[in-house]
Amino acid sequence: MKTLLLSLAGALLASTTLQAVSNDEVAARKVAYEIAGAFTNEGFKMRDGCWSGKIELKKAQIIQVNLYAGNQYWFSLGATGAAKKLSVSIYDETGKPLAFEPFTDEGKAAAGFAPAASGSYYIKVEELEGAPATFCLLYSYK
Amino acid sequence: MIRKLRTPAVLALALALAGASYGAEEPPVPAGPALTPEELSGAVKIDALTIPTPGEVLAAIDKLGKPDWASAIRPPISTNYSSRAQMAINIGGLVADGYIAVEAASPQQVKNIGRDIVTLARPLGVGQDIINRGKSLVEFADDGRWDTLKEEFEATQNEVKTSMRENKDSELITLVTLGGWIRATQAMANYVAAHYTEDAAKLLRQPGIVHFLNERLAALPEKVRDDNAVRKARAGLATMEKAISFPAATPPSKEAVQNLDDLATKLLKDLAVKKQ
């Protein structure tokens, strides 16, 4: 656990210094790392990259990812304090909503998914309650 | 249809203490509207998340059986190129080689590949961070910390990309990604061709990745697009696209998979040739 926390701290520090991200992005990333860190204990590998930006009430944002059948994925979303309730949802390449394992808590959310087919998927992040905030989405796989 | 994921115990405990809702027995039936064509076309695509790491590709292969990863290690490539674009493509390929060496649990290969990445990246003006990553790779390999090494190779690749961005070499970032994806796809095609099943062949379907890479390559500055290695890579990608853009329910034949393996193997060799 200590190693994990050290590596997370290192990753945050490296991200901060190398990519000159804002303090809000660092804060949002820290929340996302906290969620994803729990999956690491279950053998999930955390992606080093993160999708950050601003999020507003009821204005969904969508990212395309490309996944492999057989793998399991967790998409972890963290946001700064102004965001009270968030959601993560998953769609196939035609835009059809898919079943996933959800998690929500104040200022954070996650979605677990094991695709039956390799290909493109879409991850939608939404703020359902709160004020404009900064978010960070990352994912883990195994 | 999705498979049930096991609730991570630590998270479940933490969330239970926090009173959070989590870990339903079965995933809920999807609700809500489908994405509109505008939402689909406007979706964000970023190198850092839209393209899978070689580690994700290898993880999928691992579930097919017990690959002999040691036999998938390729001979060393040149680390002395005059073309910056060719350096970038081969750094990506080496990172994927690193994942394969980790799967093969070969400390010496990990060290060799780490050294080659640093050697190739140095002329691109990378900083001390990459050199330190190279040292970390050696330490982790000596200690047999294979799980950590997988993350270290992705972190190394990302630091190379960050250095490129800082050095105003952003156009090279896509080439690093491209090299890694070609090598990982070749490893997958090689395994599936040798252990063919229809389910295994379906894994190769990734038209979205090729589309993303093609878009990025087409947007490169003309002087980069005119580089011999980039021209070869684009031509090779166009050929590979046909082989991995099949309908989800129609897997490619064994011959088609073998053809993809041959194409990707030849492309990797061509891209690593010192004199372009």
Boltz contact constraints between the chains, C-beta under 6 A:
constraints:
  - contact:
      token1: [A, 18]
      token2: [B, 162]
      max_distance: 6.0
  - contact:
      token1: [A, 38]
      token2: [B, 8]
      max_distance: 6.0
  - contact:
      token1: [A, 38]
      token2: [B, 10]
      max_distance: 6.0
  - contact:
      token1: [A, 38]
      token2: [B, 11]
      max_distance: 6.0
  - contact:
      token1: [A, 39]
      token2: [B, 8]
      max_distance: 6.0
  - contact:
      token1: [A, 41]
      token2: [B, 10]
      max_distance: 6.0
  - contact:
      token1: [A, 42]
      token2: [B, 8]
      max_distance: 6.0
  - contact:
      token1: [A, 45]
      token2: [B, 150]
      max_distance: 6.0
  - contact:
      token1: [A, 48]
      token2: [B, 154]
      max_distance: 6.0
  - contact:
      token1: [A, 48]
      token2: [B, 155]
      max_distance: 6.0
  - contact:
      token1: [A, 48]
      token2: [B, 158]
      max_distance: 6.0
  - contact:
      token1: [A, 49]
      token2: [B, 48]
      max_distance: 6.0
  - contact:
      token1: [A, 49]
      token2: [B, 49]
      max_distance: 6.0
  - contact:
      token1: [A, 51]
      token2: [B, 49]
      max_distance: 6.0
  - contact:
      token1: [A, 62]
      token2: [B, 39]
      max_distance: 6.0
  - contact:
      token1: [A, 62]
      token2: [B, 43]
      max_distance: 6.0
  - contact:
      token1: [A, 63]
      token2: [B, 43]
      max_distance: 6.0
  - contact:
      token1: [A, 63]
      token2: [B, 44]
      max_distance: 6.0
  - contact:
      token1: [A, 64]
      token2: [B, 43]
      max_distance: 6.0
  - contact:
      token1: [A, 64]
      token2: [B, 45]
      max_distance: 6.0
  - contact:
      token1: [A, 64]
      token2: [B, 50]
      max_distance: 6.0
  - contact:
      token1: [A, 65]
      token2: [B, 49]
      max_distance: 6.0
  - contact:
      token1: [A, 65]
      token2: [B, 50]
      max_distance: 6.0
  - contact:
      token1: [A, 66]
      token2: [B, 52]
      max_distance: 6.0
  - contact:
      token1: [A, 66]
      token2: [B, 206]
      max_distance: 6.0
  - contact:
      token1: [A, 66]
      token2: [B, 208]
      max_distance: 6.0
  - contact:
      token1: [A, 66]
      token2: [B, 209]
      max_distance: 6.0
  - contact:
      token1: [A, 68]
      token2: [B, 56]
      max_distance: 6.0
  - contact:
      token1: [A, 68]
      token2: [B, 60]
      max_distance: 6.0
  - contact:
      token1: [A, 69]
      token2: [B, 203]
      max_distance: 6.0
  - contact:
      token1: [A, 70]
      token2: [B, 60]
      max_distance: 6.0
  - contact:
      token1: [A, 70]
      token2: [B, 63]
      max_distance: 6.0
  - contact:
      token1: [A, 71]
      token2: [B, 59]
      max_distance: 6.0
  - contact:
      token1: [A, 71]
      token2: [B, 60]
      max_distance: 6.0
  - contact:
      token1: [A, 72]
      token2: [B, 5]
      max_distance: 6.0
  - contact:
      token1: [A, 91]
      token2: [B, 35]
      max_distance: 6.0
  - contact:
      token1: [A, 95]
      token2: [B, 34]
      max_distance: 6.0
  - contact:
      token1: [A, 95]
      token2: [B, 35]
      max_distance: 6.0
  - contact:
      token1: [A, 95]
      token2: [B, 40]
      max_distance: 6.0
  - contact:
      token1: [A, 96]
      token2: [B, 34]
      max_distance: 6.0
  - contact:
      token1: [A, 97]
      token2: [B, 30]
      max_distance: 6.0
  - contact:
      token1: [A, 97]
      token2: [B, 32]
      max_distance: 6.0
  - contact:
      token1: [A, 98]
      token2: [B, 30]
      max_distance: 6.0
  - contact:
      token1: [A, 99]
      token2: [B, 2]
      max_distance: 6.0
  - contact:
      token1: [A, 99]
      token2: [B, 27]
      max_distance: 6.0
  - contact:
      token1: [A, 99]
      token2: [B, 30]
      max_distance: 6.0
  - contact:
      token1: [A, 100]
      token2: [B, 27]
      max_distance: 6.0
  - contact:
      token1: [A, 101]
      token2: [B, 5]
      max_distance: 6.0
  - contact:
      token1: [A, 101]
      token2: [B, 27]
      max_distance: 6.0
  - contact:
      token1: [A, 103]
      token2: [B, 22]
      max_distance: 6.0
  - contact:
      token1: [A, 105]
      token2: [B, 20]
      max_distance: 6.0
  - contact:
      token1: [A, 112]
      token2: [B, 5]
      max_distance: 6.0
  - contact:
      token1: [A, 114]
      token2: [B, 2]
      max_distance: 6.0
  - contact:
      token1: [A, 114]
      token2: [B, 3]
      max_distance: 6.0
  - contact:
      token1: [A, 116]
      token2: [B, 1]
      max_distance: 6.0
  - contact:
      token1: [A, 117]
      token2: [B, 248]
      max_distance: 6.0
  - contact:
      token1: [A, 118]
      token2: [B, 203]
      max_distance: 6.0
  - contact:
      token1: [A, 118]
      token2: [B, 205]
      max_distance: 6.0
  - contact:
      token1: [A, 119]
      token2: [B, 205]
      max_distance: 6.0
  - contact:
      token1: [A, 120]
      token2: [B, 208]
      max_distance: 6.0
  - contact:
      token1: [A, 122]
      token2: [B, 43]
      max_distance: 6.0
  - contact:
      token1: [A, 141]
      token2: [B, 56]
      max_distance: 6.0
